[in-house]
């Protein structure tokens, strides 16, 4: 069996990824380290059978150096998938301290422990020659785009929020451990994810929840900010490919090629809800849209060029937005 550490595996993307790995790799023994903040939920992993012997949950903090070292010592991990992060921009604007601690300090503890475990006097140990550290990041580290252009792996970093600044810092740490020590690292930067199990604070779950509860649906500014939407299972498959097929020290951007303004996105979702769960008064859900004061430092547009991972690793998004959002809405309506 190959022991794999996944951090933040009770969160939205991490939980979807664990299910994917367990189904695809019968020789993987997965250890999920998650502190279970408000964004972590073990119900996200309820598909895992209680009789599954290849999965272990550890309730703990990536910033707990002794705990992290003890897990590396016990399991001798051959792979690390680092999802754990504070990720909500609004929260980082209110108080950035948790973002600095988790996203920067936590990443340093993990990657330093990996280096200490896998190396001896700056030489890779024979039994860890294929061990790899994959760091999951975001397109927000690149800043904002104008009306044209796409983020590539060569785009200079220009983070504009405390959240994206903390993720940019963690990316640079991972990069440095490859260039300084030769640690086998890969970084992925993704566009906005959506799909089953996403926390209710995020935009798409908020739209759905507010709509069916007949509440005002808040849209920042004029709703013209543009995001590129990526279905979560497509993201998981891209991470899988980057880990197993990617080149050491490289970054791979994973995007959905589904650019929508926030108001376009909202109206698409509400039109589907009008059909699937119409209001009892017959009025359209769009009547509930309310424009609110814009977020501080709100980036205008994100869009990823996924050519590198498509051409080099043969990855391709399987869901377009129309198919992915139907699956997403159906999942949320089922749990309500």
N, C-alpha and C positions, 0 to 999 in steps of 0.2 A: 504493500500500500504506500501511496505517496501522500505525505502529510502537507496540507495546505492551510495557511492562516488567512482568514478573511476578517478584516476589521469593519465594524459598522454594518454587519450582516443582517441586523434586524430592521434596517432602514428601507427606504423605497427601492433604490437600485440594488443594494447589497442583497436583499432578500430574494428579489427576482433572479439575481445572479447565482445565489446558492442553489436554488431549485434547478436552474439550468445546468450547473456543474454536476450535481448529484445524478441528474438524468443522463448526462452525456459521458461522464467518466467514471466507470465502475471501480477503478483502482484508486480513486481519490478519497482520502479521509479528511474531512473538512472540520476545522476548528473556527468557530465564530466568536470573536471577541467584540462585545458591544456593551457600553455603559448604560444603555436604555434611557437616554434622555427622552424628552417629550416626543422626539421624532422617531424613536425606535419602538417597535412593537413586535413582540414575539408571535402575535396572531398572523403576522405577515408570513410566517414559516409553518403555518398549520398543515400545509400539504405534506410535510415531512412526517413519515410514520414514526410512532413511538418505538417501533422495532428497528428503525434504521440505525445500524451500528457504525455507519461511516460519517456521523455528524455529532459534534459536541458543541454545546453552547457554554461560553464562559462569560459571566457577568463581571465586567471589569473595564477599566479605563486605559486607553492607549498611553496616557500620561503617567501611568503607574509603572515606573521603570523596573521595579523588582518583579512585578507580575509579568510584564512583557518578557523579561529575561528568563523567568522560570518556565514560561510557555515554550520559548525557543529551545531551552535546555531539555525539556521533557519530550517535545514532539520533533525536534530537529527538522523544522519546516524546509521543504524544497521549493516552496512558492509562497509569496505574499501578495494578496490583492488588497490594496489599501483604499477602502471606501470611506472610512470614518471621517466625518467633517461636520463642522457647523456650516450651514449652507444658505440660510435665509437672509437675503440682503437687508430687508427691513430691520431684522434683529441686530444685524451688525452696525446699522446706523444708530440704533438706540444704545447699544453697549457692545463694543468690539472685543472686550477682554476674553470672552470664551472662545472667540475666533482665533485670537493669537495663541491661546493655550492649546487648543485642540489641533488646529490646522498647522501650526508651525512647530510648537514644542512636541506635540504628539507624533508628528511625522519624523522629527529628529530622533526621538527615542526609538521608534520602530526601525528606521533605517540604520541607525548606529548599532542597534542590537543585532540586526541581520548581518552587518559587516563583522561584528565581533564573533558571531556564530559561524559564519561561512569562511572567514579568513584566519590565517595563522601567519603572523609577521608579514602582513600585506600580500600573502600568497593564498589563493583559493585552496581550501581543503579538498582532497580528491572526492570525498563523498558529497560535496556540495558544488561540483563543477557545473551542474546545470541549474542550480538554484537561481530563481529570478524574483525581483521585487517590482510589481506593477503598481504604479501610482495613478489613481483616478482623479482627474482635474476637470476644469471647466473652460469654456470659450471666453468667459468674462475676464480672464487674465489679459486678454488682448485689448481690452478697452471697448471703444465703440466705432462703428463704421458710418460712413455717409450713405447716400442713396445707392451707391454702387460699390462693387468690390466684395471680396470674401476673405475670411481669416484662413491663412495657411500656417503650416508649421514654422514658417520663416517670419511670420508677422511679429514685429517687436512687441514686447509686453508693455501695457499701459493701463494697469488696473485703476478703476475709478471709484471703488467702494472699499470699505474695510474688509468685507468678505473677499472680494476678488484680490485685494492686496495680500491677504493672508494665504490664499491659494497660490498666488504667484510666488510668494516666499517659499512655500512647500515645494513647488515645482523646481525652484532653483536649488534647494537642498538636494533633491533627488538627482538633478543634473550633476551637481558637484561630486556626489559619491560615485558616479560613473567615471567622471573625468579625473578625479583625484585618486581613487582607490581601485578603479576597474570593476566596481560592483555591477552586476548584471541587472540593469534597470530598464524599464519601459514606462513612458508616461502617455496617458490618453487624455485628450481635451475634447469634451463633448458639448453639443448644443443643448438647448432646453429639453429635458426629458418629460414624457407624460406616459400614463398607463395605469394599470391596476396597482393599488397599494400606496399611491403617492399620498403624502401627508396633507391634511385638510387645509393647511395654511397656504399652499401653493395655488397658483392662478387657476388652473383648470378645475381642480376639486372645489375651489372656492366658488367658481361660477356655477357649477352643478349644484352644490349644496345651497347656495343662496337662492338659486332659482326655484328649486322644489320646495324650499321653506318659505317662498313668497316674500323674501327680503330684498332690500336694495342690493344690486350687484355693483360694487365699486370698481371703477376703471380710472387709473391714474391719468391726469392731464387730459389730453384730447384723444387718447387711445391709439395714437399713431406710431407708438414705439413698435419696432419690428423684432420678432424672434424667429429662429429656425427650430422647428419642433421635431424631436426624435423619439420614436416609440421605444419604450424601455427594453423590450426584448431584443430589438435590433442593436441597441447599445450594448447589452450583455454579450451578444454574439461578436460584436466588434472588440470588446475587451478580451474575450476568449481568444480571438484570432491574434490580437496584439501580443498576448502572453505566449502563445504557443508557436506563432509564426514570425513575430516581429524581430527586428534586429536590435541587439543590445545597444543602449544609449539613445535610442530613437524616440521621437514623439509622433503619435498618430492622432490626427483630428478625426472625430466621428460626428457626422452631421446628417440630418434627415432630408435636406433639400426641400423643406416645407416652410417657406417664409410667409408669415402672416402678421399683420398689425394686430395689436391687442383687441381692437374693436372688431376686426374681421373674425378673429378667433372666437370672441364672445358671441357674435351673432350666429356663427356656424353652429356652435354648441346649443344655443337657445332654440334655433330652428329645428334641430334634431329632437330636443326635449319637447317642443310643441307637438311633434308627431308621436313620440314614445310615451310621454306622460303629460298630456295637455292640462293646463289649468282648468279647474272646475268652472270658472267663470267665462271660459272661452277666449280670454284675452291672451295675447302673445307674451312670452317671458321677456321679450325685448323691452317691454314697458318698465321693467325693473332696473334697467341700466342707469347708473348714476355716476357722473364724472366727479372725481374728487381731486384735491390738491396733489400735484405731481410729487413723486418721490424725489428726495434730494439726490442730486448727481445721477439722475436716471439716464442710463445709456440709451442712445437713440435706436441703434440697430445692431444685431448680431447675426452673422451668417457664416457657416463653415464650408470650406472647400475640402471635401473628403477624398479627393483624387488619389492621394498617397496610399491610404489604406485600401481603397478600391483596386488600384492598379498593382500594388505590391503584395497585398495579402488576400486579394480576391474577395473582400468583404463588400456586401451591398445591402442597403436597407430593404427589407422585405415589405414593410408597411408604408403606404402613403398616408397622408394625414386623414383622408376620408375613411380609409379602412381602420386605421388605428384608433381614431376618436370614437367610432362606433363601438369597438371593443371596450374602450375605456368607459364610456357612458353606461354601457350595459352592466359593467362590473359595479360601478357606483350605485346605480339604481337597484341592483340586486341586494346590496348590503344595507340600503336605507330602509 
